[in-house]
Structure formats: C-alpha cells, structure tokens
Amino acid sequence: MDIIFLRELKIDTIVGIYEWERRMPQTVIFDLEMGTDIAKAAASDNIDDTLNYKAVAKRIIGFVGDSEFQLVETLAERVAELIQTEFGVAWLKLTLNKVGAVRGSRDVGIIIERGTRT
C-alpha cells in the first residue's frame, strides 16, 4: 500500500462544549495519511488515476468549516467517514489537533485509524 498524506491542514470551525467555544470559530489542524495504490497513476501520469489530495482537502475544508460539533472525537470520526465513503480510501490515519484547548499545552487532540492497512 502507498500513502498519500496531508499535513497541517488548518481549518476554522465551531467545536467545543463550553459556551465561549460555541461563539467563535477555533482553528483545528488535521494531519492525514490515506492508504491507496498509486501504481496506475504513476504509469499513466493522469490525475484521474489517483487519490486527488487537493479534492480531499477542499472537501474537508468545506465540511469542517460548516460543522458545529461539540467533541473533537465526533468531528474526527465524521471526517474519516467522509474520506472513506466519498474518496474510496480503505485505510486512513487522522490526527486532529485543537490548538490551545488546554492552558499550558501547545497541542491537544486525538489520533484515529480506520480501515485495514494492507
């Protein structure tokens, strides 16, 4: 399996359980690793034969920007489902960082892995 990745995809969204978190967007950062087979694309040199990371990023930006989840766990799960369903990704590893969520800590977040890595 080959991996196409996106690093530090920054998106502003409403996420959190506290009233102050619900009033204004916060920045979340995604790191994604998506398992795919790039052999056909490498042979054809055609974007239609690969997982288009720009299309994936654009879809995530739109989805997350319009969302208003309370938990980062829910947000991460929904983004993973979106990627797997809409882009046919069998395996992915998603890191979601909610910058500044805890005083004294630079980063807080979760890492989820979905699907089977072959």
C-alpha distances in whole Angstrom, upper triangle without the diagonal:
4,7,10,13,17,19,23,23,27,28,32,32,35,33,35,38,41,43,43,39,40,42,40,36,34,31,28,25,21,18,15,11,10,6,6,6,8,10,13,14,14,16,18,18,19,18,18,15,13,13,16,16,20,21,19,21,24,23,23,26,28,27,28,31,32,32,34,32,34,31,28,27,27,26,23,22,24,21,18,20,20,17,15,18,19,16,14,11,10,10,11,13,17,20,23,26,29,31,35,35,36,39,39,35,33,30,29,27,24,20,18,15,15,13,10,7,6
4,7,10,14,16,20,20,24,26,30,31,33,32,34,37,40,42,42,38,38,41,38,34,32,29,26,23,19,16,13,10,8,6,5,5,6,9,12,12,12,14,16,16,17,16,17,14,11,11,14,13,17,18,16,18,21,21,21,24,26,26,26,29,31,30,33,32,33,31,27,26,27,25,22,22,23,20,18,20,20,16,15,19,19,15,14,11,11,10,11,13,16,18,22,24,28,29,33,33,35,38,37,33,31,28,28,26,23,20,18,16,16,14,13,10,9
4,6,10,13,16,17,20,22,26,27,30,29,31,34,37,39,38,34,35,37,35,31,29,26,22,19,16,13,10,6,5,5,6,8,8,12,14,13,13,17,18,17,17,16,17,15,11,10,12,11,15,16,14,15,19,19,18,20,23,23,23,25,28,27,30,28,30,27,24,23,24,22,19,20,21,18,15,18,18,14,14,17,17,14,13,10,11,9,9,10,12,15,18,21,24,26,29,30,32,34,34,30,27,25,25,22,20,17,16,13,14,13,13,10,11
4,7,10,14,14,18,20,23,25,28,27,29,33,35,37,36,32,33,35,32,28,27,23,20,17,14,11,8,6,5,7,7,9,9,12,14,12,13,16,17,16,15,13,15,13,10,8,9,7,11,13,11,12,15,16,15,17,20,20,20,23,25,25,28,27,29,27,23,23,23,21,18,19,19,16,14,17,16,12,13,16,16,12,13,10,12,11,10,11,12,14,17,19,23,24,28,28,31,33,33,29,26,24,24,22,20,17,16,15,15,15,15,13,14
4,7,10,10,14,17,20,22,25,24,26,30,32,34,33,29,30,32,29,25,23,20,17,14,10,7,5,4,6,9,10,13,13,16,18,16,16,20,20,18,18,16,17,16,13,10,11,8,11,13,10,10,14,15,13,15,18,18,18,20,23,23,25,24,26,24,20,20,21,19,16,18,18,15,14,17,16,12,14,17,17,14,15,12,14,12,9,9,10,11,14,16,19,20,24,25,27,30,29,26,23,20,21,18,17,14,15,14,15,16,17,15,16
4,7,7,11,13,17,18,22,21,24,27,29,31,30,26,27,29,26,22,20,16,14,10,8,6,5,7,9,12,14,16,16,19,21,18,19,23,23,20,20,17,18,18,15,12,11,7,9,11,9,8,12,13,11,12,16,16,15,17,20,20,23,22,24,22,19,19,20,17,15,17,17,13,13,17,15,12,15,18,17,14,16,14,16,14,11,11,10,10,12,14,17,18,21,22,25,27,27,23,20,18,19,17,16,14,15,15,16,18,19,18,20
4,6,9,12,16,18,21,20,23,26,28,30,28,25,26,27,24,21,18,14,12,8,7,5,6,9,12,15,17,19,19,22,24,21,22,26,26,23,23,20,22,22,18,16,15,11,12,15,12,10,14,15,13,13,17,17,16,17,21,21,23,22,24,21,18,19,20,17,15,18,18,15,15,19,18,15,18,21,20,18,20,17,19,17,13,12,10,9,11,11,14,15,18,20,22,24,24,20,17,15,16,15,15,13,15,16,18,20,21,20,22
4,6,9,13,15,18,18,20,24,25,27,25,21,23,24,21,17,15,11,9,5,5,6,9,12,15,18,20,23,22,26,27,25,25,29,29,26,26,23,25,25,21,18,17,13,14,16,14,11,14,15,13,12,16,16,14,15,19,19,20,20,21,20,16,18,19,16,14,18,18,15,16,19,18,17,20,22,21,20,22,20,22,19,16,14,11,9,9,9,12,11,15,17,19,21,21,18,14,12,14,13,14,14,16,17,19,22,24,22,25
4,7,10,13,16,16,19,23,24,25,24,20,21,22,19,15,13,10,8,5,5,7,9,12,14,18,20,23,22,26,27,24,25,29,28,25,24,21,23,23,20,17,15,11,11,13,11,8,10,12,9,8,12,13,11,12,15,16,18,18,20,19,15,17,18,14,13,16,16,13,14,17,16,14,18,20,19,18,20,18,21,19,15,14,11,10,10,10,12,12,16,17,20,23,23,20,17,15,15,14,15,15,16,17,19,22,24,23,25
4,7,10,13,14,17,20,21,23,20,17,18,19,16,12,10,6,6,5,7,9,12,16,18,21,23,26,26,30,30,27,29,32,32,29,28,24,26,27,23,20,18,15,14,15,14,10,11,13,10,8,12,13,10,10,14,14,16,17,18,17,14,17,18,14,14,17,17,14,16,19,17,17,20,22,21,20,23,21,24,22,18,17,13,12,10,9,10,10,14,15,18,20,21,18,15,13,14,14,15,16,18,20,21,24,27,26,29
4,6,10,11,15,18,19,20,18,15,15,16,13,9,8,5,5,6,8,12,14,17,19,23,24,28,27,31,31,29,30,34,33,30,29,25,26,27,24,21,19,16,15,15,13,10,11,12,9,6,9,10,7,6,10,11,13,14,16,16,13,16,16,12,13,16,15,13,16,18,16,16,20,21,20,20,23,21,24,23,19,18,14,13,11,11,10,11,14,15,19,21,22,20,17,15,15,14,16,17,18,20,22,24,27,27,30
4,7,9,12,16,17,17,15,12,12,12,9,5,5,4,6,9,11,15,17,21,22,26,28,31,31,35,35,32,34,37,36,34,32,28,29,31,28,24,22,19,18,18,17,14,13,14,11,9,10,11,8,6,9,10,11,12,14,15,13,16,16,13,14,17,16,15,18,20,18,19,22,23,22,23,26,25,27,26,22,21,17,16,13,12,10,11,13,14,18,19,21,19,17,16,16,15,17,19,20,23,24,27,30,30,33
4,6,10,13,14,14,13,10,9,10,8,5,5,6,7,10,12,16,18,22,23,26,28,32,32,36,36,34,36,39,38,36,34,30,30,32,29,25,24,21,20,19,17,15,15,14,11,9,10,10,6,5,7,7,7,9,11,12,11,14,13,10,13,16,14,13,17,18,17,18,22,22,21,22,25,24,27,25,22,21,17,16,13,12,10,12,14,13,17,20,22,20,18,17,16,15,16,19,20,22,23,26,29,30,33
4,7,10,11,11,10,7,6,8,6,5,6,9,9,13,15,19,20,24,25,29,31,35,35,39,39,37,39,42,41,39,37,33,33,35,32,28,27,24,23,23,21,18,18,17,14,13,13,12,9,8,8,7,5,7,8,10,10,14,13,10,14,16,15,15,18,19,18,20,23,24,23,25,27,26,28,27,24,23,19,18,14,14,11,13,14,13,16,19,22,20,19,17,16,15,17,19,20,23,24,27,31,32,35
4,7,9,10,10,6,7,10,9,7,7,9,9,12,14,17,19,23,24,28,30,34,35,38,39,37,39,42,41,39,38,34,34,35,32,28,27,24,24,23,21,19,19,18,15,14,15,13,10,10,11,8,6,5,5,7,7,10,10,8,11,14,13,14,17,18,18,20,22,23,23,25,27,25,27,25,22,21,17,16,12,12,9,12,13,11,14,17,20,18,17,15,13,12,14,17,18,21,22,25,29,30,33
4,6,8,9,5,6,10,10,10,9,12,11,15,16,20,22,25,26,30,32,36,37,41,42,40,42,45,45,43,41,37,37,38,35,31,30,28,27,27,24,22,23,22,18,18,18,16,13,14,14,11,8,7,4,6,8,11,11,10,13,15,15,16,19,20,21,23,25,26,26,28,29,28,29,27,24,22,19,17,13,13,10,12,12,9,12,15,18,17,17,15,13,12,14,17,19,22,23,27,30,31,35
4,7,9,7,7,11,12,13,13,15,15,18,20,23,25,28,29,32,35,39,40,44,45,43,45,48,48,46,44,40,41,41,38,34,34,31,31,30,28,26,26,25,22,21,22,19,16,17,17,14,10,9,5,7,10,12,12,13,15,17,17,19,21,22,23,25,27,28,29,30,32,30,31,30,27,25,22,20,16,16,13,15,15,11,13,16,19,19,19,18,15,15,16,20,21,24,25,29,32,33,37
4,6,5,7,9,11,13,12,16,16,20,22,25,27,30,32,35,38,42,43,47,47,46,47,51,50,48,47,43,43,44,41,37,36,33,33,32,30,28,28,27,24,23,23,22,18,19,18,16,12,12,8,11,13,15,16,16,19,20,21,22,24,26,26,28,30,31,32,33,35,34,35,33,30,28,24,22,19,18,14,16,14,11,13,15,18,18,19,18,16,17,19,22,24,27,29,32,35,37,40
4,5,5,7,10,12,13,16,18,21,24,27,29,33,34,38,40,44,45,49,49,47,49,52,52,49,48,44,44,45,42,38,37,35,34,33,31,29,29,28,25,24,23,22,19,18,18,16,12,13,10,13,16,18,18,18,21,23,22,24,26,27,28,30,32,32,33,35,37,36,37,35,32,30,27,25,21,20,16,18,16,14,16,17,21,21,22,21,19,20,22,25,27,30,31,35,38,39,43
4,5,5,7,10,11,14,16,20,22,26,28,32,34,37,40,44,44,48,48,46,48,51,51,48,47,43,43,45,42,38,36,33,33,32,30,28,28,27,24,23,23,22,19,18,18,16,13,14,12,14,16,19,19,18,21,24,23,24,27,28,28,30,32,33,33,35,37,36,37,35,32,30,26,24,20,19,15,15,14,12,14,15,19,19,19,19,18,19,22,25,27,30,32,35,38,39,43
4,6,6,7,8,11,12,16,19,22,25,28,30,34,36,40,40,44,45,43,44,48,47,45,43,39,40,41,38,34,33,30,29,29,27,24,24,24,21,19,20,18,15,14,15,13,10,11,9,11,12,16,16,15,17,20,20,20,23,25,24,26,29,29,29,31,33,32,33,32,28,26,23,20,17,15,12,13,12,10,13,14,18,17,17,17,15,16,18,21,23,27,28,32,35,36,39
4,6,7,9,13,14,18,20,24,26,29,31,34,36,40,41,44,45,43,45,48,47,45,43,39,39,41,38,34,33,30,29,28,26,24,24,23,20,19,18,17,14,13,13,11,8,9,8,11,13,16,15,14,18,20,19,20,23,24,23,26,28,28,28,30,32,32,33,32,29,27,24,22,18,17,14,16,15,13,16,18,22,21,21,20,18,18,20,23,24,27,28,32,35,36,40
4,7,10,13,15,19,22,25,28,31,33,36,39,42,42,46,46,44,46,49,48,46,44,40,40,42,39,36,34,31,30,29,28,25,24,24,22,19,19,19,16,14,14,13,11,13,12,15,16,20,19,17,21,23,22,22,26,27,26,28,31,31,30,32,35,34,36,35,31,30,26,24,21,19,16,17,16,15,18,19,22,22,22,21,20,20,23,26,27,30,31,35,38,39,43
4,7,10,13,16,19,23,25,29,31,34,36,40,40,44,44,41,43,47,45,43,41,37,38,40,37,33,31,28,27,27,25,23,22,22,19,17,17,17,14,12,13,13,11,13,13,15,16,19,19,17,20,22,21,21,24,26,25,26,29,30,29,30,33,32,34,33,30,28,24,22,19,17,14,14,14,14,17,18,21,21,20,19,19,19,22,24,26,29,30,34,37,37,41
4,7,9,13,16,19,22,25,27,31,33,36,36,40,40,38,39,43,42,39,37,34,34,36,33,29,28,25,23,23,22,19,18,18,16,13,14,14,11,9,10,10,9,11,12,14,13,17,17,14,17,19,18,18,21,23,21,23,26,27,26,27,30,29,31,30,26,25,21,19,15,14,11,12,13,13,16,18,21,19,18,17,16,16,19,21,23,26,27,30,34,34,37
4,6,10,13,17,19,23,25,29,31,35,35,39,39,37,38,42,41,38,37,33,34,35,32,29,27,24,23,23,21,18,18,19,16,13,15,15,11,10,12,12,11,12,12,13,12,16,16,13,15,18,18,17,20,22,21,22,25,26,26,27,29,28,30,28,24,22,19,16,13,11,8,8,9,9,13,15,17,16,14,13,13,13,16,19,21,24,25,29,32,32,35
4,7,10,13,16,20,22,26,28,32,32,35,36,33,35,38,38,35,34,30,31,32,29,26,24,21,20,21,19,15,16,17,14,11,14,14,10,10,13,13,13,13,14,14,12,15,16,13,14,18,17,16,18,21,20,20,23,25,24,24,27,25,28,25,22,20,16,14,11,9,7,7,9,10,14,15,17,15,13,12,12,12,15,17,19,22,24,27,30,30,33
4,7,10,13,17,19,23,25,29,29,33,33,31,32,36,36,33,32,28,29,30,27,23,22,18,18,19,16,14,15,15,12,11,13,13,9,10,13,12,12,12,13,12,9,12,13,10,11,14,14,13,15,18,17,17,20,22,22,22,24,22,24,22,18,16,12,10,7,6,5,6,10,10,13,16,17,15,12,10,10,9,11,13,15,18,20,23,26,26,29
4,7,10,14,16,20,22,26,26,29,31,28,29,33,33,30,29,26,27,28,24,21,20,16,16,17,15,12,14,15,11,11,14,14,11,12,15,14,15,15,16,14,11,14,15,12,11,15,15,12,14,17,17,16,19,21,21,20,23,20,22,20,16,14,10,8,6,5,7,8,11,12,15,18,18,15,12,10,10,9,11,12,14,16,18,22,24,23,27
4,6,10,12,16,19,22,22,26,27,25,26,30,30,28,27,23,24,24,21,17,17,13,14,15,12,10,13,13,9,10,13,13,10,13,16,15,16,16,17,15,11,13,14,11,9,12,13,10,11,15,14,13,16,18,18,17,19,17,18,16,12,10,7,6,5,6,9,11,15,15,18,20,21,17,15,12,12,10,10,10,11,13,15,18,20,20,23
4,7,10,14,16,19,20,23,25,23,24,27,28,26,25,22,23,23,19,16,16,12,14,15,12,11,14,15,12,13,16,16,14,16,19,18,20,19,20,18,14,15,16,14,11,14,15,12,12,15,15,13,15,18,18,17,18,15,17,14,10,8,6,5,7,8,12,13,17,17,20,22,22,19,16,13,13,11,11,9,11,12,14,17,18,17,20
4,6,10,13,16,17,20,22,20,21,24,25,23,22,19,20,20,16,13,13,10,13,14,10,10,13,13,11,13,16,15,14,17,20,19,21,20,21,19,15,15,16,14,11,13,14,10,9,13,13,10,12,15,15,13,15,12,13,11,7,6,5,6,9,11,15,17,20,20,23,26,26,22,20,16,16,14,12,10,10,10,11,14,15,14,17
4,7,10,13,14,17,19,18,19,22,23,21,21,18,19,18,14,12,13,10,14,15,12,12,16,16,14,16,19,18,18,20,23,22,24,23,24,22,18,17,19,17,13,15,16,13,11,14,14,11,12,15,16,13,14,10,11,8,5,5,7,9,12,15,18,20,23,24,26,29,28,25,22,19,19,16,14,11,11,9,11,12,13,11,14
4,6,10,11,15,16,15,17,20,20,19,19,16,17,15,12,9,11,9,13,13,10,12,15,15,14,17,19,18,18,21,23,22,25,23,25,23,20,19,19,17,14,14,15,12,10,12,12,9,9,13,13,10,10,6,8,6,4,7,9,12,14,18,21,23,26,26,29,32,32,28,26,22,22,19,17,13,12,10,10,10,11,10,12
4,7,9,12,14,14,15,18,19,19,18,16,17,14,11,9,12,12,16,16,13,15,18,18,17,20,22,21,21,25,26,25,28,26,28,26,23,21,22,20,17,17,18,15,12,14,15,11,10,14,14,11,10,6,7,5,6,9,11,15,18,21,24,26,30,30,32,35,35,31,29,25,25,22,19,16,14,11,10,9,9,7,8
4,6,9,11,11,12,15,16,16,15,14,14,11,8,7,11,11,15,15,13,16,19,18,18,21,23,22,23,26,28,27,30,29,31,29,26,24,24,23,20,19,20,17,15,16,16,12,11,14,14,10,9,7,7,8,9,12,15,18,21,24,27,29,33,33,35,38,38,34,32,29,28,25,23,19,17,15,13,12,11,10,9
4,6,7,8,10,12,13,14,14,13,13,10,8,9,12,14,17,17,16,19,21,21,21,24,26,25,27,29,31,31,34,32,35,32,29,28,28,27,24,23,23,21,18,19,19,15,14,17,16,13,11,10,10,11,13,16,18,22,24,27,31,33,36,36,39,41,41,37,35,32,32,29,26,23,21,18,17,15,14,12,10
4,6,5,6,9,10,10,11,10,11,8,6,8,11,12,15,16,16,18,20,21,21,24,26,26,27,29,31,31,34,34,36,34,31,30,30,28,25,25,25,22,20,21,21,17,17,19,18,14,13,12,14,14,15,18,20,23,25,28,31,33,36,37,39,42,42,38,35,32,33,30,28,25,23,20,20,18,17,15,14
4,6,5,6,9,10,11,12,12,9,9,11,14,16,19,19,19,22,24,24,25,28,29,29,31,33,35,35,38,37,40,38,34,33,33,32,29,29,29,26,24,25,24,20,20,21,21,17,16,15,16,17,18,21,23,26,29,32,35,36,40,41,43,46,45,41,39,36,36,33,31,28,26,23,22,20,19,17,15
4,5,5,6,8,9,10,10,6,7,11,13,16,18,18,19,22,23,23,25,27,29,29,31,33,34,35,38,38,40,38,35,34,34,32,30,29,29,26,24,25,24,20,20,21,20,16,15,15,17,18,20,23,25,28,30,33,36,38,42,42,44,47,47,43,41,38,38,35,33,30,28,25,24,22,21,19,17
4,5,5,5,6,7,8,5,5,9,10,13,15,16,17,19,21,21,23,25,26,27,29,30,32,33,36,36,39,37,34,33,33,31,28,28,28,25,23,24,23,19,19,21,19,15,15,15,17,18,19,22,24,26,29,31,34,36,39,40,43,45,45,41,38,36,36,33,32,29,27,25,24,22,22,20,19
4,6,5,8,9,11,8,8,12,13,15,17,18,19,21,23,24,25,27,29,30,31,33,35,35,39,38,41,39,36,35,35,33,30,31,30,27,26,27,25,22,22,24,22,18,18,18,19,20,21,23,25,27,30,32,35,36,40,41,43,46,45,42,39,36,37,34,33,30,29,26,25,24,23,21,19
4,6,8,11,12,9,11,14,16,18,20,21,22,24,26,27,28,30,31,32,34,36,37,38,42,41,44,42,39,38,38,36,33,33,33,30,28,29,28,24,24,25,24,20,20,20,21,23,24,26,28,31,33,36,39,40,44,45,47,49,49,45,42,40,40,38,36,33,32,29,28,26,25,23,21
4,5,9,9,7,10,13,14,17,19,19,21,23,24,25,27,29,30,31,33,34,36,37,40,41,43,42,39,38,38,35,33,33,32,29,28,29,27,24,24,25,23,19,20,20,22,23,24,27,29,31,33,36,39,40,44,45,47,50,49,46,43,40,41,38,37,34,32,30,29,27,26,25,23
4,7,9,8,9,12,13,15,16,17,19,21,22,23,25,26,28,29,31,32,34,35,39,39,42,40,37,37,37,34,32,32,31,28,27,28,26,23,24,25,22,19,20,20,22,23,24,26,27,30,32,34,37,38,41,42,45,47,47,43,40,38,39,36,35,32,31,29,28,27,27,25,24
4,5,6,8,11,10,13,14,15,17,19,19,21,23,24,25,27,29,30,31,33,36,37,40,38,36,35,35,32,30,31,29,26,25,26,24,21,22,22,20,17,18,18,21,22,23,25,26,29,31,33,36,37,40,41,44,47,47,43,40,38,38,36,34,32,31,28,27,26,26,25,24
4,5,6,8,7,10,11,11,13,15,16,17,19,20,21,23,25,26,28,29,33,33,36,35,32,32,31,29,27,27,26,23,22,23,20,18,19,19,17,14,15,16,19,20,20,23,23,26,27,30,32,33,37,38,41,43,43,40,37,34,35,32,31,29,28,26,25,24,25,23,23
4,6,8,8,11,12,11,13,16,16,17,19,21,22,23,25,26,27,29,32,33,36,35,32,32,31,28,27,27,25,22,22,22,19,17,17,17,15,12,13,15,18,20,20,23,24,27,28,31,33,35,38,39,42,45,45,42,39,36,36,33,32,29,28,26,24,23,24,23,23
4,7,9,12,14,13,14,17,18,18,20,23,24,24,26,28,29,30,34,34,37,35,32,32,31,29,27,27,25,23,21,22,20,17,17,17,15,12,12,13,16,18,19,22,23,26,28,31,33,35,39,39,42,45,45,41,39,36,36,33,31,28,27,24,23,21,21,20,20
4,6,9,11,11,11,14,16,16,18,20,21,22,23,25,27,28,31,31,34,32,29,29,28,26,24,24,23,20,18,19,17,14,14,16,14,10,11,11,14,15,15,18,19,22,24,27,30,32,35,36,38,41,41,38,35,32,32,29,28,25,23,21,20,19,19,18,17
4,6,9,8,8,11,13,13,14,17,18,18,20,22,23,24,27,27,30,28,25,25,24,22,20,20,19,16,15,16,14,10,11,13,11,7,9,8,12,13,12,15,16,19,21,24,26,28,32,32,35,38,38,34,32,29,29,26,24,22,20,18,17,16,17,16,17
4,5,5,6,9,10,11,13,14,16,17,18,20,22,23,26,27,30,28,25,25,25,22,20,21,19,16,16,17,14,11,13,14,12,9,11,11,15,15,15,17,17,19,21,23,26,27,31,31,34,37,37,34,31,28,28,26,25,22,21,20,19,19,20,19,20
4,5,5,6,8,10,10,12,14,15,16,18,20,21,24,24,27,26,22,23,23,20,18,19,18,14,14,16,14,11,13,15,13,10,13,12,15,15,13,14,14,16,17,20,22,23,27,28,31,33,34,30,27,25,25,23,22,20,19,18,18,19,20,19,20
4,5,5,6,9,10,10,12,14,15,16,18,20,23,24,27,26,23,24,23,20,19,20,19,15,16,18,15,12,15,17,14,12,15,15,18,18,16,17,16,18,18,20,22,23,27,28,31,34,34,31,28,25,26,24,23,22,21,21,21,22,23,22,24
4,5,5,6,9,10,11,12,14,15,17,18,22,23,26,25,23,23,22,19,18,19,17,14,15,16,12,10,13,14,11,9,13,13,17,17,16,18,17,19,19,21,23,25,28,29,32,35,36,32,29,27,27,24,24,22,21,21,20,21,23,22,24
4,6,5,6,9,10,11,12,14,16,16,20,20,23,22,19,20,19,16,15,15,14,10,11,12,9,7,10,12,9,8,11,11,14,14,13,14,13,15,16,18,20,22,26,26,29,32,33,29,27,24,24,21,20,18,18,17,16,17,20,19,21
4,5,5,6,9,10,10,12,14,15,18,19,22,21,18,19,19,15,14,16,14,11,12,14,11,10,13,15,12,11,15,14,17,17,14,15,13,14,14,16,18,19,23,23,27,29,30,27,24,21,22,19,19,18,18,18,18,20,22,21,24
4,6,5,6,9,10,10,12,14,18,19,22,22,20,21,20,16,16,18,15,12,14,16,12,11,15,15,13,12,16,16,20,19,17,18,16,17,17,18,20,21,24,25,28,31,32,29,26,24,24,22,22,21,21,21,21,22,25,25,27
4,5,5,6,9,10,11,12,16,17,20,20,18,19,17,14,14,15,12,10,12,12,9,9,12,12,9,10,14,14,18,18,16,17,15,17,16,18,19,21,25,25,28,31,32,29,27,24,24,21,21,20,19,19,19,20,23,23,25
4,5,5,6,8,10,10,14,14,17,17,14,16,14,11,11,12,10,7,10,11,8,8,12,13,11,11,15,14,17,17,14,15,12,13,12,15,16,18,21,21,25,27,29,26,23,21,20,17,17,16,16,17,16,19,22,22,25
4,6,5,6,8,10,13,15,18,17,15,17,16,12,13,15,13,10,13,15,12,12,16,16,14,15,18,18,21,20,17,17,14,15,13,15,15,17,20,20,24,26,28,25,22,20,20,18,18,18,19,20,20,22,25,25,28
4,6,5,6,9,12,14,18,18,17,18,16,13,14,16,13,11,14,15,12,13,16,16,14,15,19,19,22,22,19,20,17,18,16,18,18,20,23,22,26,29,30,28,26,23,23,20,21,21,21,22,21,23,27,27,30
4,6,5,6,10,11,15,15,14,15,13,10,11,12,9,8,12,12,9,11,14,14,12,14,17,17,20,20,18,18,15,16,14,16,17,19,22,21,25,28,30,27,25,22,21,19,19,19,18,19,19,21,24,25,28
4,5,5,8,9,12,13,11,13,11,8,10,12,9,8,12,13,11,12,16,16,15,16,19,19,21,20,17,17,14,14,11,13,13,15,18,17,21,24,26,23,21,19,18,15,16,17,17,19,19,21,25,25,28
4,6,8,11,14,15,13,16,14,11,13,15,13,12,15,16,14,16,19,19,18,19,22,22,24,24,21,20,17,17,14,15,14,16,18,18,22,24,26,24,22,20,19,18,19,20,20,22,22,25,28,29,32
4,7,10,13,15,14,17,14,11,14,16,13,12,16,16,14,16,19,19,17,20,22,23,25,25,22,22,19,19,17,18,17,19,21,20,24,26,29,27,25,23,22,20,20,22,22,23,23,26,29,30,33
4,6,10,11,11,13,11,8,11,13,10,10,14,14,13,16,18,18,17,20,22,22,24,23,21,21,17,17,15,16,15,17,19,18,22,24,27,25,24,21,19,17,18,19,19,21,21,24,27,29,32
4,7,9,10,12,10,9,12,14,12,13,16,17,16,18,21,21,21,23,25,25,26,26,23,22,19,18,15,16,14,17,18,16,20,22,25,23,23,20,18,17,18,20,20,22,22,25,29,30,34
4,6,7,9,7,6,10,11,10,12,14,15,15,18,20,20,20,22,24,23,25,24,21,20,17,16,13,14,13,16,17,15,18,21,24,22,22,19,16,14,15,17,17,20,20,23,27,28,32
4,7,9,8,8,11,13,12,14,17,17,18,20,22,23,24,26,27,26,27,25,23,21,18,17,14,14,12,15,16,13,16,19,22,20,20,18,15,13,14,17,17,21,21,25,28,30,33
4,5,5,7,9,10,11,13,14,16,17,19,20,21,23,24,25,24,24,23,20,18,15,14,11,12,10,14,15,12,14,18,20,18,19,16,12,10,11,14,14,17,18,22,25,26,30
4,5,5,6,8,10,10,12,14,15,16,18,20,21,22,23,21,22,20,17,15,12,10,7,9,8,12,13,11,14,17,19,17,16,13,10,7,8,10,11,15,16,20,23,24,27
4,5,5,6,9,10,11,12,14,16,17,18,20,21,22,20,20,18,15,14,11,11,9,11,11,15,17,14,16,20,21,19,19,15,12,9,7,9,9,12,13,17,20,21,25
4,5,5,6,9,10,11,12,14,15,16,18,20,20,19,20,18,16,15,13,13,11,13,13,17,19,16,19,22,24,22,21,18,15,12,11,12,11,14,14,17,21,22,26
4,6,5,6,9,10,11,12,14,15,16,18,19,18,19,18,15,14,11,11,9,11,11,15,17,15,18,22,24,21,20,17,14,11,10,12,11,14,14,17,21,22,26
4,6,5,6,9,10,11,12,14,15,16,17,15,16,14,11,10,7,8,7,10,11,15,18,16,18,22,23,20,19,16,13,10,8,8,8,10,11,14,17,19,22
4,6,5,6,9,10,11,12,14,15,16,14,15,13,11,11,9,11,10,14,15,18,21,19,21,25,27,23,23,19,16,13,10,10,8,10,9,12,16,18,21
4,5,5,6,9,10,10,12,14,15,14,15,15,13,13,11,13,12,15,16,19,22,20,23,27,29,26,24,21,19,15,13,13,11,13,11,14,18,20,23
4,5,5,6,9,10,10,11,13,12,14,13,11,11,9,11,10,13,15,18,21,20,23,26,28,25,23,20,18,14,13,12,11,12,11,14,17,18,21
4,5,5,6,9,10,10,11,9,10,9,7,8,7,10,11,15,17,20,23,22,24,28,29,25,24,20,19,15,13,11,8,9,7,10,13,15,18
4,6,5,6,8,10,10,10,10,11,10,12,11,14,14,18,19,23,26,24,27,31,32,29,27,24,22,18,16,14,11,11,9,10,14,16,19
4,6,5,6,8,9,10,12,12,11,13,12,15,15,18,20,23,26,25,28,31,33,29,28,24,23,19,17,16,14,14,12,13,16,18,20
4,6,6,5,7,6,9,10,8,11,10,14,14,18,20,23,26,25,28,32,33,29,27,24,23,19,17,15,13,12,10,11,14,15,18
4,6,6,5,4,6,8,8,11,12,15,16,20,22,25,29,28,30,34,35,31,30,26,24,21,18,16,13,11,9,9,11,13,15
4,6,6,7,9,11,12,15,15,18,19,23,24,28,31,30,33,36,37,34,32,29,27,23,21,19,16,15,12,11,14,16,18
4,6,8,11,13,13,16,16,19,20,23,25,27,31,30,33,36,38,34,32,29,28,24,22,21,18,17,14,14,17,18,20
4,6,9,11,11,14,15,18,19,23,25,27,31,30,33,37,38,34,32,29,28,24,22,20,18,16,14,13,15,16,17
4,6,9,11,14,15,19,21,24,27,29,33,32,35,38,39,35,33,30,29,25,23,20,17,15,12,11,13,14,15
4,6,7,11,12,16,18,22,24,27,30,30,32,36,36,33,31,27,26,23,20,17,14,12,10,8,10,10,12
4,7,11,13,17,19,23,26,28,32,31,33,37,37,33,32,28,27,23,20,17,14,11,8,5,7,8,9
4,7,10,14,16,20,23,26,29,28,30,33,34,30,28,25,23,20,17,14,11,7,6,4,5,6,8
4,6,10,13,16,19,22,25,25,27,30,30,26,25,21,20,17,14,10,8,6,5,7,8,8,11
4,7,10,13,17,19,22,22,23,27,27,23,21,18,17,13,11,7,6,4,7,9,10,10,13
4,6,10,13,16,19,18,20,24,24,20,19,15,14,10,8,6,5,6,8,12,14,13,17
4,6,10,12,15,15,17,20,20,17,15,11,10,7,6,4,7,9,12,15,17,16,20
4,7,9,13,12,14,18,18,15,13,10,8,5,5,6,9,12,14,17,20,20,23
4,6,9,9,11,14,15,11,10,6,6,4,7,9,12,15,17,21,23,23,26
4,6,6,9,12,13,11,9,6,5,6,9,12,14,18,20,24,26,26,30
4,6,8,10,11,8,6,5,6,8,12,14,17,21,23,27,29,29,32
4,5,7,8,7,6,6,7,10,14,17,20,23,26,30,32,32,35
4,7,9,8,8,7,6,9,12,16,19,22,25,28,31,31,35
4,6,6,8,8,7,10,14,17,20,24,27,30,33,33,36
4,6,8,10,10,14,17,20,24,27,30,34,36,36,39
4,7,9,10,14,18,20,24,27,31,34,36,35,39
4,6,7,11,14,17,20,24,27,31,32,32,35
4,7,10,14,16,20,23,26,29,31,30,34
4,7,10,12,16,19,22,26,28,27,30
4,7,10,14,17,20,24,26,26,29
4,7,10,14,17,20,23,23,26
4,7,10,13,17,19,19,23
4,7,10,14,16,16,19
4,7,10,13,13,17
4,7,9,9,13
4,7,9,12
4,7,9
4,6
4
